[in-house]
């Protein structure tokens, strides 16, 4: 699914371009994923689990572009992908097609600049345009910044997975499940 391009000023005054992902973004998206995985454990993968396979990334981007509902928005500042939001239906079964998962990531250097809010606002608008009725997500229970963003946009806690994530140091983190009716 294609997404319209727009430019929004962030809190620092920088101009950030928001647009749908393109296959030419495969390398930059991989670098963004690596950066995020190195900066925080609030992701599903450790850096060493990220497999470098640009051909597969290009194929995945094509799948997103050709899907009637799925989409991915990238946030670009000074020519670099500094954030992204991806929306995918929960399952392709008829009973699930009204529901989608959303995931957002932002480089640490760009936290607190309003990029997460812009990505969320654009993603919720596009999701509704695509006919989705409910957005869902999972978030580390100690990721207060993300939880605040989600609550700001109307997401409510609907469950919790105890010990959902086991970190390398042997400690566990709970996952808060949240949803929002569009």
VMD Tcl script that builds the backbone (N, CA, C; Angstrom):
set m [mol new atoms 546]
animate dup $m
set s [atomselect $m all]
$s set {name element resname resid chain x y z} {
  {N N UNK 1 A 0.848 -1.173 0.000}
  {CA C UNK 1 A 0.000 0.000 0.000}
  {C C UNK 1 A 0.892 1.233 0.000}
  {N N UNK 2 A 0.621 2.144 -0.883}
  {CA C UNK 2 A 1.397 3.377 -0.952}
  {C C UNK 2 A 0.882 4.399 0.051}
  {N N UNK 3 A 1.785 5.211 0.549}
  {CA C UNK 3 A 1.482 6.241 1.534}
  {C C UNK 3 A 1.903 7.580 0.946}
  {N N UNK 4 A 1.092 8.618 1.143}
  {CA C UNK 4 A 1.430 9.950 0.638}
  {C C UNK 4 A 2.641 10.508 1.376}
  {N N UNK 5 A 3.423 11.285 0.669}
  {CA C UNK 5 A 4.608 11.914 1.261}
  {C C UNK 5 A 4.231 13.267 1.849}
  {N N UNK 6 A 4.832 13.587 2.999}
  {CA C UNK 6 A 4.632 14.910 3.592}
  {C C UNK 6 A 5.894 15.310 4.349}
  {N N UNK 7 A 6.013 16.598 4.616}
  {CA C UNK 7 A 7.139 17.137 5.377}
  {C C UNK 7 A 6.563 17.824 6.606}
  {N N UNK 8 A 7.097 17.469 7.776}
  {CA C UNK 8 A 6.622 18.031 9.039}
  {C C UNK 8 A 7.834 18.528 9.822}
  {N N UNK 9 A 7.717 19.722 10.369}
  {CA C UNK 9 A 8.782 20.255 11.230}
  {C C UNK 9 A 8.721 19.563 12.580}
  {N N UNK 10 A 9.870 19.116 13.066}
  {CA C UNK 10 A 9.898 18.506 14.398}
  {C C UNK 10 A 10.252 19.580 15.423}
  {N N UNK 11 A 10.264 19.204 16.692}
  {CA C UNK 11 A 10.470 20.172 17.777}
  {C C UNK 11 A 11.779 20.933 17.667}
  {N N UNK 12 A 12.785 20.339 17.043}
  {CA C UNK 12 A 14.081 21.015 16.877}
  {C C UNK 12 A 14.055 22.024 15.734}
  {N N UNK 13 A 12.972 21.995 14.942}
  {CA C UNK 13 A 12.876 22.860 13.774}
  {C C UNK 13 A 13.307 22.176 12.494}
  {N N UNK 14 A 13.927 21.003 12.610}
  {CA C UNK 14 A 14.332 20.242 11.425}
  {C C UNK 14 A 13.100 19.818 10.627}
  {N N UNK 15 A 13.283 19.736 9.324}
  {CA C UNK 15 A 12.232 19.241 8.443}
  {C C UNK 15 A 12.408 17.732 8.288}
  {N N UNK 16 A 11.373 16.986 8.603}
  {CA C UNK 16 A 11.419 15.531 8.485}
  {C C UNK 16 A 10.450 15.115 7.385}
  {N N UNK 17 A 10.941 14.296 6.471}
  {CA C UNK 17 A 10.116 13.771 5.381}
  {C C UNK 17 A 9.512 12.453 5.844}
  {N N UNK 18 A 8.205 12.319 5.668}
  {CA C UNK 18 A 7.495 11.077 5.977}
  {C C UNK 18 A 6.915 10.568 4.672}
  {N N UNK 19 A 7.205 9.303 4.370}
  {CA C UNK 19 A 6.704 8.717 3.123}
  {C C UNK 19 A 6.669 7.207 3.254}
  {N N UNK 20 A 5.995 6.596 2.298}
  {CA C UNK 20 A 5.972 5.146 2.254}
  {C C UNK 20 A 7.345 4.609 1.913}
  {N N UNK 21 A 7.624 3.427 2.426}
  {CA C UNK 21 A 8.910 2.792 2.183}
  {C C UNK 21 A 9.046 2.449 0.696}
  {N N UNK 22 A 10.269 2.537 0.195}
  {CA C UNK 22 A 10.584 2.176 -1.190}
  {C C UNK 22 A 11.644 1.086 -1.166}
  {N N UNK 23 A 11.710 0.307 -2.247}
  {CA C UNK 23 A 12.701 -0.778 -2.264}
  {C C UNK 23 A 14.128 -0.238 -2.167}
  {N N UNK 24 A 14.331 1.003 -2.602}
  {CA C UNK 24 A 15.653 1.623 -2.495}
  {C C UNK 24 A 16.047 1.883 -1.036}
  {N N UNK 25 A 15.085 1.777 -0.120}
  {CA C UNK 25 A 15.334 2.007 1.308}
  {C C UNK 25 A 15.865 0.771 2.030}
  {N N UNK 26 A 15.983 -0.352 1.348}
  {CA C UNK 26 A 16.324 -1.615 2.015}
  {C C UNK 26 A 17.590 -1.500 2.861}
  {N N UNK 27 A 18.654 -0.982 2.293}
  {CA C UNK 27 A 19.924 -0.854 3.023}
  {C C UNK 27 A 19.778 0.098 4.210}
  {N N UNK 28 A 19.156 1.251 3.988}
  {CA C UNK 28 A 18.987 2.243 5.062}
  {C C UNK 28 A 18.089 1.704 6.175}
  {N N UNK 29 A 17.074 0.924 5.816}
  {CA C UNK 29 A 16.207 0.319 6.837}
  {C C UNK 29 A 16.973 -0.696 7.671}
  {N N UNK 30 A 17.822 -1.467 7.011}
  {CA C UNK 30 A 18.658 -2.421 7.744}
  {C C UNK 30 A 19.556 -1.671 8.726}
  {N N UNK 31 A 20.166 -0.587 8.282}
  {CA C UNK 31 A 21.033 0.210 9.158}
  {C C UNK 31 A 20.239 0.793 10.324}
  {N N UNK 32 A 19.021 1.235 10.050}
  {CA C UNK 32 A 18.156 1.763 11.114}
  {C C UNK 32 A 17.871 0.671 12.146}
  {N N UNK 33 A 17.525 -0.521 11.672}
  {CA C UNK 33 A 17.264 -1.645 12.588}
  {C C UNK 33 A 18.491 -1.942 13.445}
  {N N UNK 34 A 19.655 -1.948 12.825}
  {CA C UNK 34 A 20.897 -2.217 13.568}
  {C C UNK 34 A 21.134 -1.152 14.630}
  {N N UNK 35 A 20.928 0.100 14.266}
  {CA C UNK 35 A 21.106 1.201 15.220}
  {C C UNK 35 A 20.174 1.030 16.408}
  {N N UNK 36 A 18.908 0.778 16.139}
  {CA C UNK 36 A 17.913 0.625 17.212}
  {C C UNK 36 A 18.289 -0.545 18.114}
  {N N UNK 37 A 18.655 -1.666 17.518}
  {CA C UNK 37 A 18.991 -2.864 18.303}
  {C C UNK 37 A 20.219 -2.640 19.184}
  {N N UNK 38 A 21.125 -1.770 18.758}
  {CA C UNK 38 A 22.315 -1.461 19.560}
  {C C UNK 38 A 22.017 -0.441 20.653}
  {N N UNK 39 A 21.043 0.435 20.417}
  {CA C UNK 39 A 20.755 1.515 21.359}
  {C C UNK 39 A 19.875 1.098 22.531}
  {N N UNK 40 A 19.025 0.111 22.330}
  {CA C UNK 40 A 18.054 -0.240 23.361}
  {C C UNK 40 A 17.661 -1.706 23.249}
  {N N UNK 41 A 17.227 -2.277 24.355}
  {CA C UNK 41 A 16.715 -3.646 24.302}
  {C C UNK 41 A 15.215 -3.661 24.026}
  {N N UNK 42 A 14.593 -2.509 23.800}
  {CA C UNK 42 A 13.152 -2.426 23.548}
  {C C UNK 42 A 12.772 -2.897 22.143}
  {N N UNK 43 A 13.502 -3.836 21.600}
  {CA C UNK 43 A 13.198 -4.413 20.290}
  {C C UNK 43 A 13.059 -5.921 20.455}
  {N N UNK 44 A 12.645 -6.591 19.412}
  {CA C UNK 44 A 12.477 -8.045 19.508}
  {C C UNK 44 A 13.768 -8.802 19.210}
  {N N UNK 45 A 14.741 -8.136 18.589}
  {CA C UNK 45 A 15.978 -8.815 18.203}
  {C C UNK 45 A 17.212 -8.112 18.760}
  {N N UNK 46 A 18.231 -8.907 19.039}
  {CA C UNK 46 A 19.550 -8.358 19.360}
  {C C UNK 46 A 20.274 -8.075 18.039}
  {N N UNK 47 A 21.286 -7.191 18.051}
  {CA C UNK 47 A 21.983 -6.856 16.797}
  {C C UNK 47 A 22.493 -8.080 16.034}
  {N N UNK 48 A 23.036 -9.064 16.750}
  {CA C UNK 48 A 23.597 -10.236 16.070}
  {C C UNK 48 A 22.524 -11.131 15.433}
  {N N UNK 49 A 21.261 -10.897 15.766}
  {CA C UNK 49 A 20.174 -11.677 15.169}
  {C C UNK 49 A 19.664 -11.066 13.868}
  {N N UNK 50 A 20.082 -9.850 13.578}
  {CA C UNK 50 A 19.659 -9.184 12.349}
  {C C UNK 50 A 20.488 -9.717 11.189}
  {N N UNK 51 A 19.867 -10.457 10.329}
  {CA C UNK 51 A 20.571 -11.049 9.198}
  {C C UNK 51 A 20.630 -10.058 8.045}
  {N N UNK 52 A 21.825 -9.874 7.519}
  {CA C UNK 52 A 22.004 -8.964 6.395}
  {C C UNK 52 A 21.635 -9.698 5.113}
  {N N UNK 53 A 20.462 -9.389 4.598}
  {CA C UNK 53 A 19.995 -9.994 3.365}
  {C C UNK 53 A 19.166 -8.942 2.630}
  {N N UNK 54 A 19.852 -8.116 1.869}
  {CA C UNK 54 A 19.188 -7.003 1.193}
  {C C UNK 54 A 18.140 -7.506 0.206}
  {N N UNK 55 A 18.411 -8.618 -0.475}
  {CA C UNK 55 A 17.433 -9.148 -1.424}
  {C C UNK 55 A 16.124 -9.479 -0.707}
  {N N UNK 56 A 16.230 -10.080 0.479}
  {CA C UNK 56 A 15.024 -10.413 1.250}
  {C C UNK 56 A 14.320 -9.139 1.724}
  {N N UNK 57 A 15.095 -8.134 2.117}
  {CA C UNK 57 A 14.499 -6.859 2.552}
  {C C UNK 57 A 13.749 -6.201 1.390}
  {N N UNK 58 A 14.339 -6.235 0.203}
  {CA C UNK 58 A 13.683 -5.668 -0.976}
  {C C UNK 58 A 12.385 -6.417 -1.250}
  {N N UNK 59 A 12.412 -7.738 -1.155}
  {CA C UNK 59 A 11.199 -8.536 -1.361}
  {C C UNK 59 A 10.127 -8.185 -0.336}
  {N N UNK 60 A 10.535 -8.013 0.910}
  {CA C UNK 60 A 9.576 -7.662 1.969}
  {C C UNK 60 A 8.957 -6.290 1.702}
  {N N UNK 61 A 9.761 -5.356 1.249}
  {CA C UNK 61 A 9.244 -4.026 0.912}
  {C C UNK 61 A 8.250 -4.129 -0.240}
  {N N UNK 62 A 8.569 -4.934 -1.251}
  {CA C UNK 62 A 7.642 -5.131 -2.377}
  {C C UNK 62 A 6.328 -5.731 -1.890}
  {N N UNK 63 A 6.411 -6.702 -0.965}
  {CA C UNK 63 A 5.199 -7.307 -0.400}
  {C C UNK 63 A 4.338 -6.248 0.278}
  {N N UNK 64 A 4.975 -5.371 1.038}
  {CA C UNK 64 A 4.243 -4.300 1.723}
  {C C UNK 64 A 3.606 -3.368 0.694}
  {N N UNK 65 A 4.372 -2.978 -0.316}
  {CA C UNK 65 A 3.862 -2.057 -1.337}
  {C C UNK 65 A 2.686 -2.651 -2.107}
  {N N UNK 66 A 2.710 -3.958 -2.323}
  {CA C UNK 66 A 1.668 -4.608 -3.116}
  {C C UNK 66 A 0.475 -5.082 -2.297}
  {N N UNK 67 A 0.570 -5.022 -0.986}
  {CA C UNK 67 A -0.527 -5.479 -0.132}
  {C C UNK 67 A -1.601 -4.390 -0.058}
  {N N UNK 68 A -2.875 -4.769 -0.079}
  {CA C UNK 68 A -3.934 -3.754 -0.046}
  {C C UNK 68 A -4.076 -3.031 1.292}
  {N N UNK 69 A -3.490 -3.573 2.355}
  {CA C UNK 69 A -3.669 -2.976 3.682}
  {C C UNK 69 A -2.344 -2.653 4.366}
  {N N UNK 70 A -1.368 -3.556 4.301}
  {CA C UNK 70 A -0.083 -3.338 4.978}
  {C C UNK 70 A 0.595 -2.075 4.448}
  {N N UNK 71 A 1.334 -1.406 5.337}
  {CA C UNK 71 A 2.139 -0.270 4.895}
  {C C UNK 71 A 3.250 -0.012 5.899}
  {N N UNK 72 A 4.251 0.721 5.431}
  {CA C UNK 72 A 5.363 1.124 6.279}
  {C C UNK 72 A 5.713 2.562 5.929}
  {N N UNK 73 A 5.835 3.388 6.960}
  {CA C UNK 73 A 6.191 4.794 6.794}
  {C C UNK 73 A 7.602 4.990 7.331}
  {N N UNK 74 A 8.435 5.679 6.568}
  {CA C UNK 74 A 9.773 6.017 7.056}
  {C C UNK 74 A 9.837 7.515 7.327}
  {N N UNK 75 A 10.613 7.875 8.353}
  {CA C UNK 75 A 10.869 9.274 8.694}
  {C C UNK 75 A 12.319 9.558 8.330}
  {N N UNK 76 A 12.536 10.552 7.486}
  {CA C UNK 76 A 13.870 10.844 6.969}
  {C C UNK 76 A 14.289 12.252 7.379}
  {N N UNK 77 A 15.456 12.343 8.005}
  {CA C UNK 77 A 16.025 13.626 8.415}
  {C C UNK 77 A 17.455 13.693 7.891}
  {N N UNK 78 A 17.761 14.736 7.168}
  {CA C UNK 78 A 19.093 14.899 6.570}
  {C C UNK 78 A 19.510 13.674 5.753}
  {N N UNK 79 A 18.568 13.114 5.000}
  {CA C UNK 79 A 18.861 11.993 4.125}
  {C C UNK 79 A 18.982 10.641 4.797}
  {N N UNK 80 A 18.726 10.579 6.103}
  {CA C UNK 80 A 18.875 9.325 6.851}
  {C C UNK 80 A 17.531 8.899 7.440}
  {N N UNK 81 A 17.234 7.599 7.381}
  {CA C UNK 81 A 16.032 7.087 8.041}
  {C C UNK 81 A 16.277 7.128 9.540}
  {N N UNK 82 A 15.460 7.919 10.241}
  {CA C UNK 82 A 15.613 8.076 11.689}
  {C C UNK 82 A 14.444 7.465 12.456}
  {N N UNK 83 A 13.430 7.017 11.727}
  {CA C UNK 83 A 12.282 6.387 12.366}
  {C C UNK 83 A 11.443 5.677 11.329}
  {N N UNK 84 A 10.584 4.799 11.819}
  {CA C UNK 84 A 9.690 4.082 10.914}
  {C C UNK 84 A 8.500 3.551 11.704}
  {N N UNK 85 A 7.406 3.358 10.995}
  {CA C UNK 85 A 6.213 2.722 11.562}
  {C C UNK 85 A 5.728 1.701 10.543}
  {N N UNK 86 A 5.421 0.506 11.024}
  {CA C UNK 86 A 4.921 -0.543 10.133}
  {C C UNK 86 A 3.597 -1.054 10.665}
  {N N UNK 87 A 2.637 -1.219 9.759}
  {CA C UNK 87 A 1.310 -1.723 10.107}
  {C C UNK 87 A 1.033 -2.948 9.250}
  {N N UNK 88 A 0.650 -4.041 9.922}
  {CA C UNK 88 A 0.347 -5.300 9.234}
  {C C UNK 88 A -0.879 -5.932 9.871}
  {N N UNK 89 A -1.757 -6.514 9.041}
  {CA C UNK 89 A -2.927 -7.188 9.601}
  {C C UNK 89 A -2.466 -8.315 10.521}
  {N N UNK 90 A -3.265 -8.586 11.544}
  {CA C UNK 90 A -2.923 -9.620 12.520}
  {C C UNK 90 A -2.824 -10.977 11.827}
  {N N UNK 91 A -3.839 -11.322 11.064}
  {CA C UNK 91 A -3.862 -12.551 10.264}
  {C C UNK 91 A -4.685 -12.266 9.022}
  {N N UNK 92 A -4.445 -13.030 7.973}
  {CA C UNK 92 A -5.196 -12.825 6.736}
  {C C UNK 92 A -6.530 -13.556 6.711}
  {N N UNK 93 A -6.942 -14.121 7.825}
  {CA C UNK 93 A -8.245 -14.778 7.899}
  {C C UNK 93 A -9.348 -13.722 7.972}
  {N N UNK 94 A -10.514 -14.017 7.415}
  {CA C UNK 94 A -11.607 -13.049 7.366}
  {C C UNK 94 A -11.963 -12.482 8.732}
  {N N UNK 95 A -11.954 -13.309 9.754}
  {CA C UNK 95 A -12.354 -12.858 11.091}
  {C C UNK 95 A -11.341 -11.917 11.731}
  {N N UNK 96 A -10.141 -11.817 11.162}
  {CA C UNK 96 A -9.074 -10.993 11.731}
  {C C UNK 96 A -8.744 -9.758 10.895}
  {N N UNK 97 A -9.246 -9.685 9.681}
  {CA C UNK 97 A -8.783 -8.659 8.741}
  {C C UNK 97 A -9.078 -7.226 9.157}
  {N N UNK 98 A -9.883 -7.027 10.174}
  {CA C UNK 98 A -10.168 -5.671 10.655}
  {C C UNK 98 A -9.122 -5.206 11.669}
  {N N UNK 99 A -8.232 -6.113 12.080}
  {CA C UNK 99 A -7.237 -5.830 13.120}
  {C C UNK 99 A -5.838 -5.785 12.520}
  {N N UNK 100 A -5.009 -4.886 13.070}
  {CA C UNK 100 A -3.620 -4.803 12.608}
  {C C UNK 100 A -2.697 -4.503 13.775}
  {N N UNK 101 A -1.453 -4.945 13.630}
  {CA C UNK 101 A -0.392 -4.626 14.591}
  {C C UNK 101 A 0.384 -3.426 14.073}
  {N N UNK 102 A 0.844 -2.597 15.001}
  {CA C UNK 102 A 1.703 -1.474 14.642}
  {C C UNK 102 A 2.990 -1.567 15.442}
  {N N UNK 103 A 4.084 -1.260 14.782}
  {CA C UNK 103 A 5.384 -1.183 15.438}
  {C C UNK 103 A 6.065 0.104 15.016}
  {N N UNK 104 A 6.658 0.795 15.971}
  {CA C UNK 104 A 7.338 2.060 15.697}
  {C C UNK 104 A 8.742 1.997 16.281}
  {N N UNK 105 A 9.715 2.524 15.546}
  {CA C UNK 105 A 11.073 2.649 16.086}
  {C C UNK 105 A 11.656 3.991 15.665}
  {N N UNK 106 A 12.420 4.583 16.581}
  {CA C UNK 106 A 13.041 5.884 16.346}
  {C C UNK 106 A 14.461 5.845 16.892}
  {N N UNK 107 A 15.426 6.357 16.118}
  {CA C UNK 107 A 16.808 6.460 16.602}
  {C C UNK 107 A 16.839 7.271 17.895}
  {N N UNK 108 A 17.664 6.852 18.833}
  {CA C UNK 108 A 17.766 7.543 20.128}
  {C C UNK 108 A 18.080 9.037 19.962}
  {N N UNK 109 A 18.911 9.382 18.986}
  {CA C UNK 109 A 19.259 10.792 18.763}
  {C C UNK 109 A 18.046 11.644 18.395}
  {N N UNK 110 A 16.964 11.003 18.013}
  {CA C UNK 110 A 15.765 11.726 17.580}
  {C C UNK 110 A 14.586 11.536 18.533}
  {N N UNK 111 A 14.836 10.950 19.696}
  {CA C UNK 111 A 13.785 10.833 20.709}
  {C C UNK 111 A 13.398 12.226 21.189}
  {N N UNK 112 A 12.140 12.390 21.536}
  {CA C UNK 112 A 11.668 13.645 22.119}
  {C C UNK 112 A 11.503 14.780 21.128}
  {N N UNK 113 A 11.577 14.489 19.842}
  {CA C UNK 113 A 11.469 15.533 18.819}
  {C C UNK 113 A 10.096 15.556 18.153}
  {N N UNK 114 A 9.201 14.657 18.561}
  {CA C UNK 114 A 7.870 14.616 17.970}
  {C C UNK 114 A 7.750 13.681 16.783}
  {N N UNK 115 A 8.817 12.972 16.455}
  {CA C UNK 115 A 8.787 12.065 15.303}
  {C C UNK 115 A 7.854 10.888 15.572}
  {N N UNK 116 A 7.885 10.358 16.788}
  {CA C UNK 116 A 6.980 9.262 17.143}
  {C C UNK 116 A 5.526 9.680 17.026}
  {N N UNK 117 A 5.216 10.887 17.486}
  {CA C UNK 117 A 3.842 11.397 17.378}
  {C C UNK 117 A 3.425 11.539 15.918}
  {N N UNK 118 A 4.313 12.084 15.098}
  {CA C UNK 118 A 3.987 12.237 13.674}
  {C C UNK 118 A 3.786 10.883 13.010}
  {N N UNK 119 A 4.672 9.931 13.301}
  {CA C UNK 119 A 4.516 8.588 12.732}
  {C C UNK 119 A 3.197 7.962 13.166}
  {N N UNK 120 A 2.864 8.096 14.450}
  {CA C UNK 120 A 1.625 7.502 14.951}
  {C C UNK 120 A 0.408 8.151 14.297}
  {N N UNK 121 A 0.403 9.465 14.224}
  {CA C UNK 121 A -0.731 10.180 13.633}
  {C C UNK 121 A -0.927 9.757 12.176}
  {N N UNK 122 A 0.163 9.719 11.424}
  {CA C UNK 122 A 0.086 9.325 10.018}
  {C C UNK 122 A -0.345 7.867 9.870}
  {N N UNK 123 A 0.193 7.001 10.717}
  {CA C UNK 123 A -0.141 5.574 10.638}
  {C C UNK 123 A -1.606 5.326 10.976}
  {N N UNK 124 A -2.120 5.984 12.004}
  {CA C UNK 124 A -3.530 5.799 12.375}
  {C C UNK 124 A -4.448 6.293 11.264}
  {N N UNK 125 A -4.093 7.421 10.660}
  {CA C UNK 125 A -4.888 7.947 9.544}
  {C C UNK 125 A -4.880 6.968 8.368}
  {N N UNK 126 A -3.687 6.487 8.000}
  {CA C UNK 126 A -3.574 5.563 6.868}
  {C C UNK 126 A -4.295 4.251 7.160}
  {N N UNK 127 A -4.193 3.766 8.395}
  {CA C UNK 127 A -4.864 2.513 8.768}
  {C C UNK 127 A -6.373 2.630 8.579}
  {N N UNK 128 A -6.916 3.752 9.008}
  {CA C UNK 128 A -8.361 3.971 8.854}
  {C C UNK 128 A -8.726 4.058 7.374}
  {N N UNK 129 A -7.907 4.771 6.601}
  {CA C UNK 129 A -8.126 4.874 5.149}
  {C C UNK 129 A -8.104 3.492 4.495}
  {N N UNK 130 A -7.293 2.594 5.035}
  {CA C UNK 130 A -7.159 1.246 4.477}
  {C C UNK 130 A -8.266 0.312 4.947}
  {N N UNK 131 A -9.201 0.821 5.740}
  {CA C UNK 131 A -10.333 0.012 6.175}
  {C C UNK 131 A -10.115 -0.763 7.456}
  {N N UNK 132 A -9.006 -0.512 8.129}
  {CA C UNK 132 A -8.771 -1.199 9.402}
  {C C UNK 132 A -9.647 -0.587 10.485}
  {N N UNK 133 A -10.007 -1.397 11.474}
  {CA C UNK 133 A -10.896 -0.937 12.539}
  {C C UNK 133 A -10.252 -0.967 13.913}
  {N N UNK 134 A -9.183 -1.737 14.052}
  {CA C UNK 134 A -8.555 -1.869 15.369}
  {C C UNK 134 A -7.052 -2.002 15.216}
  {N N UNK 135 A -6.320 -1.236 16.028}
  {CA C UNK 135 A -4.862 -1.312 16.040}
  {C C UNK 135 A -4.425 -1.950 17.347}
  {N N UNK 136 A -3.372 -2.759 17.272}
  {CA C UNK 136 A -2.873 -3.481 18.439}
  {C C UNK 136 A -1.355 -3.389 18.475}
  {N N UNK 137 A -0.805 -3.538 19.677}
  {CA C UNK 137 A 0.648 -3.523 19.817}
  {C C UNK 137 A 1.049 -4.173 21.124}
  {N N UNK 138 A 2.321 -4.509 21.194}
  {CA C UNK 138 A 2.922 -4.986 22.429}
  {C C UNK 138 A 4.111 -4.099 22.735}
  {N N UNK 139 A 4.331 -3.804 24.018}
  {CA C UNK 139 A 5.401 -2.890 24.405}
  {C C UNK 139 A 6.031 -3.375 25.702}
  {N N UNK 140 A 7.340 -3.237 25.803}
  {CA C UNK 140 A 8.019 -3.569 27.054}
  {C C UNK 140 A 7.386 -2.755 28.177}
  {N N UNK 141 A 7.102 -3.403 29.298}
  {CA C UNK 141 A 6.438 -2.737 30.418}
  {C C UNK 141 A 7.254 -1.581 30.976}
  {N N UNK 142 A 8.570 -1.592 30.789}
  {CA C UNK 142 A 9.410 -0.508 31.307}
  {C C UNK 142 A 9.762 0.541 30.241}
  {N N UNK 143 A 9.125 0.471 29.087}
  {CA C UNK 143 A 9.342 1.468 28.038}
  {C C UNK 143 A 8.320 2.600 28.218}
  {N N UNK 144 A 8.557 3.401 29.234}
  {CA C UNK 144 A 7.605 4.444 29.619}
  {C C UNK 144 A 7.374 5.473 28.521}
  {N N UNK 145 A 8.410 5.811 27.791}
  {CA C UNK 145 A 8.285 6.801 26.710}
  {C C UNK 145 A 7.291 6.303 25.655}
  {N N UNK 146 A 7.420 5.051 25.246}
  {CA C UNK 146 A 6.525 4.496 24.228}
  {C C UNK 146 A 5.103 4.364 24.771}
  {N N UNK 147 A 4.975 3.892 26.004}
  {CA C UNK 147 A 3.641 3.737 26.603}
  {C C UNK 147 A 2.926 5.087 26.641}
  {N N UNK 148 A 3.654 6.128 27.007}
  {CA C UNK 148 A 3.065 7.476 27.041}
  {C C UNK 148 A 2.561 7.878 25.649}
  {N N UNK 149 A 3.359 7.614 24.615}
  {CA C UNK 149 A 2.952 7.932 23.245}
  {C C UNK 149 A 1.672 7.186 22.883}
  {N N UNK 150 A 1.643 5.899 23.169}
  {CA C UNK 150 A 0.478 5.099 22.801}
  {C C UNK 150 A -0.774 5.569 23.534}
  {N N UNK 151 A -0.649 5.872 24.811}
  {CA C UNK 151 A -1.797 6.370 25.572}
  {C C UNK 151 A -2.259 7.722 25.033}
  {N N UNK 152 A -1.324 8.556 24.638}
  {CA C UNK 152 A -1.644 9.873 24.069}
  {C C UNK 152 A -2.541 9.729 22.846}
  {N N UNK 153 A -2.364 8.652 22.088}
  {CA C UNK 153 A -3.156 8.428 20.886}
  {C C UNK 153 A -4.308 7.449 21.103}
  {N N UNK 154 A -4.680 7.242 22.352}
  {CA C UNK 154 A -5.900 6.501 22.660}
  {C C UNK 154 A -5.766 5.006 22.830}
  {N N UNK 155 A -4.554 4.481 22.836}
  {CA C UNK 155 A -4.381 3.052 23.082}
  {C C UNK 155 A -4.625 2.772 24.561}
  {N N UNK 156 A -5.268 1.649 24.832}
  {CA C UNK 156 A -5.546 1.236 26.204}
  {C C UNK 156 A -4.951 -0.140 26.451}
  {N N UNK 157 A -4.503 -0.344 27.672}
  {CA C UNK 157 A -3.958 -1.653 28.034}
  {C C UNK 157 A -5.085 -2.679 28.033}
  {N N UNK 158 A -4.835 -3.816 27.390}
  {CA C UNK 158 A -5.846 -4.871 27.335}
  {C C UNK 158 A -5.294 -6.203 27.832}
  {N N UNK 159 A -4.053 -6.202 28.274}
  {CA C UNK 159 A -3.475 -7.434 28.803}
  {C C UNK 159 A -2.006 -7.260 29.112}
  {N N UNK 160 A -1.442 -8.315 29.665}
  {CA C UNK 160 A -0.014 -8.305 29.987}
  {C C UNK 160 A 0.509 -9.734 29.884}
  {N N UNK 161 A 1.657 -9.874 29.247}
  {CA C UNK 161 A 2.358 -11.154 29.200}
  {C C UNK 161 A 3.491 -11.064 30.210}
  {N N UNK 162 A 3.385 -11.819 31.276}
  {CA C UNK 162 A 4.445 -11.844 32.287}
  {C C UNK 162 A 5.688 -12.510 31.695}
  {N N UNK 163 A 6.852 -11.966 32.020}
  {CA C UNK 163 A 8.138 -12.534 31.587}
  {C C UNK 163 A 8.186 -12.809 30.081}
  {N N UNK 164 A 7.600 -11.939 29.300}
  {CA C UNK 164 A 7.523 -12.144 27.851}
  {C C UNK 164 A 8.889 -12.089 27.174}
  {N N UNK 165 A 9.791 -11.290 27.731}
  {CA C UNK 165 A 11.119 -11.130 27.144}
  {C C UNK 165 A 12.170 -11.569 28.155}
  {N N UNK 166 A 13.089 -12.418 27.716}
  {CA C UNK 166 A 14.212 -12.807 28.567}
  {C C UNK 166 A 15.470 -12.189 27.977}
  {N N UNK 167 A 16.102 -11.321 28.750}
  {CA C UNK 167 A 17.293 -10.619 28.284}
  {C C UNK 167 A 18.543 -11.465 28.500}
  {N N UNK 168 A 19.632 -11.061 27.864}
  {CA C UNK 168 A 20.887 -11.813 27.956}
  {C C UNK 168 A 21.394 -11.946 29.386}
  {N N UNK 169 A 21.093 -10.956 30.225}
  {CA C UNK 169 A 21.569 -11.011 31.612}
  {C C UNK 169 A 20.712 -11.918 32.496}
  {N N UNK 170 A 19.723 -12.571 31.887}
  {CA C UNK 170 A 18.879 -13.506 32.623}
  {C C UNK 170 A 17.647 -12.880 33.251}
  {N N UNK 171 A 17.507 -11.554 33.158}
  {CA C UNK 171 A 16.323 -10.901 33.712}
  {C C UNK 171 A 15.177 -10.956 32.705}
  {N N UNK 172 A 13.980 -10.760 33.209}
  {CA C UNK 172 A 12.778 -10.806 32.378}
  {C C UNK 172 A 12.106 -9.444 32.341}
  {N N UNK 173 A 11.368 -9.198 31.281}
  {CA C UNK 173 A 10.544 -8.001 31.156}
  {C C UNK 173 A 9.148 -8.438 30.727}
  {N N UNK 174 A 8.139 -7.808 31.315}
  {CA C UNK 174 A 6.760 -8.063 30.920}
  {C C UNK 174 A 6.449 -7.297 29.637}
  {N N UNK 175 A 5.466 -7.797 28.903}
  {CA C UNK 175 A 4.984 -7.106 27.707}
  {C C UNK 175 A 3.559 -6.650 27.967}
  {N N UNK 176 A 3.328 -5.354 27.797}
  {CA C UNK 176 A 1.977 -4.812 27.927}
  {C C UNK 176 A 1.324 -4.860 26.551}
  {N N UNK 177 A 0.119 -5.408 26.497}
  {CA C UNK 177 A -0.654 -5.471 25.260}
  {C C UNK 177 A -1.624 -4.299 25.261}
  {N N UNK 178 A -1.685 -3.585 24.149}
  {CA C UNK 178 A -2.540 -2.408 24.049}
  {C C UNK 178 A -3.316 -2.454 22.739}
  {N N UNK 179 A -4.481 -1.818 22.736}
  {CA C UNK 179 A -5.270 -1.752 21.509}
  {C C UNK 179 A -6.037 -0.438 21.449}
  {N N UNK 180 A -6.498 -0.138 20.246}
  {CA C UNK 180 A -7.267 1.087 20.010}
  {C C UNK 180 A -8.271 0.810 18.902}
  {N N UNK 181 A -9.524 1.182 19.151}
  {CA C UNK 181 A -10.543 1.113 18.110}
  {C C UNK 181 A -10.410 2.384 17.273}
  {N N UNK 182 A -10.359 2.220 15.960}
  {CA C UNK 182 A -10.198 3.393 15.079}
  {C C UNK 182 A -11.539 4.055 14.795}
}
mol reanalyze $m
mol bondsrecalc $m
mol representation Tube
mol addrep $m
